Amino acid sequence: MNLVAKEYCAASSEESGVLILSEFAGAAAELGKAALLVNPHDVVGVAEALHTALLMPLEERRRRMRSMRQIVRRHDVFWWVDSFLRAAFAKDLSNFPVIADLPT
């Protein structure tokens, strides 16, 4: 579901949609400030989020979606790999050889 949420943001070029996201999804940590977070087990809370999304003014929807699209653009696969390597090895990507530089 994390990639689906990010794909939705990336594909929303008109920036007029609203992302309603489970608070349990990993993407909630990145997109939660601009998405509407819900507990999927809370039927009333989900209904309220849907109601909020339907009544949200266009400018607020665009502001939120723009924010999420910027996050998705910044947090690409290279950012993820670098973050993973920093956390796993306490090194950054520049400490490892580029594949093209390896002897054949």
Disulfide bonds with the S-S distance in Angstrom:
none
